[in-house]
Amino acid sequence: MLENNNPIPQEAFDWYDDYAHGGMDRRTFMKKLGTLVAAGYSMSVLTSALLPNYALAEQVSFNDSDIVASYEEFDSPSGHGKGRGYFVKPTEEKAHYPVVLVVHENRGLNPYVKDVARRLAKSGFVAFAPDALFPVGGYPGNDDEGRALQKGLDRSKIQNDFLAAANFLKSHPLSNGKLGAVGFCFGGYMVNYLAAVDSQLLSAGVPFYGTPADKTIRQNIKAPLLIQLAELDKRVNKSWPEYEQDLKAAGVEYNMHMYKGANHGFHNDSTARYDEENADLAWQRTIAFFTQKLA
């Protein structure tokens, strides 16, 4: 609870978004938060609310009896040579399952995204969540280091790693041949990119608050898209009008949901940006969409 009994002001969330996406350095971010301390807010409360606490982000335990989790490697000759990801399948024995690629934010495979993979497996899908940071030792255990590591990697190689991971999962012996992809922030961009770079790859894509792929390849999109946007996310939302025009021009089946009062990252339950009502609704829509398109 805040010491002055007031909710965290919206500008603090906007500053965090700028900081998390390279718009300002940590020193500037903390300095801006300091202006709120002068207005009566506690710095410890502000930072604990804005920075992730991954102990809060476990909805499905790694030892849940309904799922089996492991790690699998895949070849990525056009990327970093080799990739690795978190592979989760239902315990129920079946010959084939619908499969979903899970793409993390701009800081590596953190505990929240691994939990998303477990949630999908709990709902009957085989989920695979690659770690873009595998070539440099994997997610380092905190977001600041993870963000710096991911920023230091060649972006085109990261994209090729996820493309290789998507093909690995689609052709996996447990796959029914239909691939879905869900991603958050950078991962949302990657879903848009995978849909555009290979029109035959995805059978369904769910980008959460992700920017579109390069305009030159958007006409390739064939997969149906369920696009999840947050009303207060000005940075990402400004790209939507042009993207929607391009989707319409390409004849893409799409549905966009704008979540009222939600911030960028509203599905991530490890920070104060989490909006439980909107997150639950967005996830229900995601599962229903994948169930329909990947069966």
C-alpha positions in Angstrom: 0.0 0.0 0.0 1.3 3.4 -0.9 2.2 5.7 2.0 0.1 8.6 0.7 -2.8 6.2 -0.1 -2.7 7.3 -3.8 -2.4 4.9 -6.7 0.8 5.0 -8.7 0.4 7.8 -11.3 0.3 6.9 -15.0 3.5 8.7 -15.8 5.4 6.2 -13.7 4.2 3.4 -15.8 5.1 5.4 -19.0 8.6 6.0 -17.6 9.0 2.3 -16.9 7.9 1.5 -20.4 10.5 3.9 -21.9 13.2 2.5 -19.6 12.3 -1.2 -20.4 12.4 -0.5 -24.1 15.6 1.5 -24.3 14.0 5.0 -24.3 15.9 6.0 -21.2 18.7 4.7 -19.0 18.3 3.4 -15.4 19.8 6.6 -13.9 17.2 8.8 -15.7 14.4 6.4 -14.8 15.3 6.5 -11.1 15.7 10.3 -11.2 12.2 10.6 -12.6 10.9 8.3 -9.9 12.6 10.6 -7.4 10.2 13.4 -8.4 7.4 11.2 -7.1 9.2 10.6 -3.9 9.2 14.4 -3.4 5.5 14.3 -3.9 5.0 11.8 -1.0 5.5 8.4 -2.6 7.9 5.8 -1.2 10.8 4.8 -3.5 10.7 1.3 -2.2 7.0 1.0 -2.9 7.4 2.5 -6.4 10.3 0.2 -7.4 8.7 -2.9 -5.9 5.5 -2.2 -7.9 7.2 -1.3 -11.2 10.0 -3.8 -11.3 9.1 -7.5 -11.7 8.7 -9.9 -8.8 8.7 -13.3 -10.5 7.6 -15.1 -7.3 4.1 -13.7 -8.2 4.2 -15.2 -11.7 3.5 -18.8 -11.1 -0.1 -19.9 -12.0 0.9 -23.4 -12.9 3.7 -25.2 -10.9 6.5 -26.8 -12.8 5.7 -30.1 -11.0 1.9 -29.9 -11.7 0.8 -33.5 -12.4 -1.0 -32.5 -15.6 2.1 -31.4 -17.4 5.7 -32.6 -18.1 8.4 -29.9 -18.6 11.9 -30.3 -20.0 14.4 -28.4 -22.2 15.1 -29.2 -25.8 17.7 -27.9 -28.3 17.3 -27.2 -32.0 19.6 -26.4 -34.9 19.6 -22.8 -36.1 22.2 -22.6 -39.0 21.1 -19.1 -40.1 21.0 -17.8 -36.5 23.4 -18.6 -33.6 23.9 -22.2 -34.7 22.1 -23.8 -31.8 19.0 -22.8 -29.8 17.4 -24.1 -26.6 13.9 -23.7 -25.2 11.5 -24.8 -22.5 9.3 -27.6 -23.7 6.0 -28.4 -21.9 3.5 -31.1 -22.9 0.4 -32.4 -21.3 0.8 -35.6 -19.2 -2.1 -37.2 -21.1 -0.7 -39.5 -23.8 -1.8 -38.6 -27.3 -0.2 -39.3 -30.7 -0.3 -35.6 -31.7 -1.1 -32.2 -30.1 -1.7 -28.7 -31.4 1.6 -26.9 -30.8 2.3 -23.3 -29.7 5.5 -21.3 -29.8 5.8 -18.9 -26.9 8.0 -15.8 -27.4 9.4 -13.8 -24.5 9.9 -10.1 -24.1 13.1 -8.2 -24.8 15.0 -9.7 -21.8 15.2 -13.5 -22.3 13.2 -16.4 -21.0 12.1 -15.2 -17.6 9.9 -17.2 -15.1 6.7 -15.4 -16.3 7.1 -16.6 -19.9 7.9 -20.2 -18.7 4.7 -20.1 -16.7 2.8 -19.0 -19.8 4.1 -22.2 -21.5 2.9 -24.3 -18.6 -0.5 -22.6 -18.8 -0.8 -23.6 -22.5 0.2 -27.2 -21.7 -2.3 -27.3 -18.9 -4.9 -26.3 -21.5 -3.9 -29.2 -23.8 -1.3 -27.8 -26.1 2.4 -28.6 -26.5 4.2 -25.4 -25.8 7.8 -24.4 -26.6 9.4 -21.2 -25.3 12.9 -20.6 -26.7 15.4 -18.4 -25.0 17.1 -15.9 -27.3 19.9 -15.6 -24.7 20.9 -19.2 -24.9 24.0 -18.3 -27.1 25.2 -16.1 -24.2 24.4 -18.4 -21.3 20.7 -18.0 -21.1 18.4 -15.7 -19.0 20.7 -14.4 -16.3 18.2 -14.2 -13.5 17.3 -10.6 -13.7 15.7 -8.4 -16.3 18.3 -5.6 -16.4 21.1 -8.0 -17.4 18.8 -9.9 -19.7 17.8 -6.8 -21.5 21.4 -5.7 -22.0 22.4 -9.2 -23.2 19.5 -9.4 -25.7 20.2 -5.8 -27.0 23.8 -6.9 -27.6 22.9 -9.8 -29.9 22.5 -9.5 -33.6 18.7 -9.0 -34.1 18.6 -10.8 -37.5 20.2 -13.8 -35.9 17.6 -13.7 -33.0 14.9 -13.6 -35.6 16.4 -16.6 -37.4 16.6 -18.5 -34.2 12.9 -18.0 -33.5 12.2 -19.0 -37.1 14.2 -22.2 -36.6 12.4 -22.8 -33.3 9.1 -22.5 -35.0 10.0 -25.0 -37.7 11.4 -27.3 -35.1 8.2 -27.3 -33.1 5.9 -27.5 -36.2 7.8 -30.7 -37.3 8.1 -32.2 -33.9 6.9 -35.8 -33.6 4.2 -34.7 -31.2 2.9 -31.9 -33.5 -0.3 -32.3 -35.4 1.2 -30.0 -38.1 -0.6 -26.8 -37.0 1.5 -24.2 -35.3 0.3 -21.3 -33.2 2.5 -18.5 -31.8 1.9 -16.2 -28.9 4.3 -13.5 -27.8 4.6 -10.4 -25.5 6.1 -7.1 -26.4 9.2 -8.1 -28.4 7.5 -11.5 -28.6 4.4 -9.8 -30.0 6.6 -8.4 -32.7 8.1 -11.8 -33.3 4.6 -13.3 -33.8 3.9 -10.6 -36.4 7.3 -11.3 -38.0 6.9 -15.1 -38.2 3.4 -14.6 -39.8 5.0 -12.3 -42.4 8.3 -13.9 -43.2 6.8 -17.3 -44.1 3.1 -17.3 -45.1 2.9 -21.1 -44.6 4.4 -21.3 -41.2 1.7 -20.3 -38.7 -1.9 -21.4 -38.5 -2.7 -18.8 -35.9 -0.9 -15.9 -34.2 -1.6 -14.0 -31.0 0.7 -10.9 -30.6 0.3 -9.1 -27.3 1.2 -5.4 -27.6 3.7 -6.1 -30.4 4.7 -3.8 -33.2 4.2 -5.1 -36.8 6.8 -6.7 -39.1 8.5 -4.6 -41.7 6.1 -3.1 -44.1 7.8 -4.7 -47.1 6.8 -8.3 -46.0 3.3 -7.7 -44.4 1.6 -8.6 -47.7 2.8 -12.2 -47.1 0.6 -12.7 -44.0 -1.9 -15.5 -44.4 -2.4 -16.7 -40.8 -5.4 -15.5 -38.8 -4.3 -13.1 -36.1 -5.8 -12.3 -32.7 -4.2 -8.9 -31.8 -4.2 -7.9 -28.1 -3.5 -4.2 -27.4 -3.5 -2.1 -24.2 -5.4 1.2 -24.3 -2.6 3.2 -22.5 0.2 1.8 -24.6 0.8 4.8 -26.8 4.2 3.5 -28.1 2.8 0.4 -29.7 -0.7 1.6 -30.5 0.6 4.3 -32.9 1.6 1.6 -35.3 -1.8 -0.1 -35.3 -3.7 2.1 -37.9 -1.2 1.5 -40.7 -0.8 -2.2 -39.7 -4.6 -2.6 -39.9 -4.7 -1.1 -43.3 -2.0 -3.5 -44.5 -3.8 -6.5 -43.0 -7.0 -5.5 -44.7 -5.2 -5.0 -48.0 -3.7 -8.5 -47.7 -7.1 -10.0 -46.9 -5.9 -11.3 -43.5 -8.4 -12.7 -41.0 -7.8 -10.7 -37.9 -9.5 -9.5 -34.7 -8.1 -6.7 -32.6 -9.0 -6.2 -28.9 -8.1 -3.0 -27.2 -8.2 -3.5 -23.4 -9.6 -0.5 -21.6 -7.4 1.2 -19.0 -4.6 -1.4 -19.5 -0.9 -0.6 -19.7 1.7 -2.3 -21.9 2.5 -5.5 -20.2 -0.9 -5.9 -18.6 -0.8 -9.7 -19.0 2.5 -10.0 -17.0 1.5 -10.8 -13.5 4.9 -10.0 -11.9 4.5 -6.2 -11.9 1.9 -3.6 -11.0 1.1 -3.2 -14.7 -0.8 -6.5 -14.4 -4.5 -6.1 -14.9 -6.1 -9.3 -13.7 -9.5 -8.8 -15.3 -8.1 -7.8 -18.7 -5.4 -10.4 -18.5 -7.9 -13.2 -17.8 -10.2 -12.1 -20.6 -7.2 -11.9 -23.1 -6.0 -15.3 -22.1 -9.5 -16.8 -22.4 -9.7 -15.4 -25.9 -6.2 -16.7 -26.7 -7.0 -20.3 -25.6 -10.3 -20.2 -27.5 -8.6 -18.9 -30.7 -5.9 -21.6 -30.6 -8.5 -24.3 -29.9 -10.4 -23.2 -32.9 -7.5 -22.7 -35.3 -5.2 -25.5 -34.3 -7.5 -28.4 -33.8 
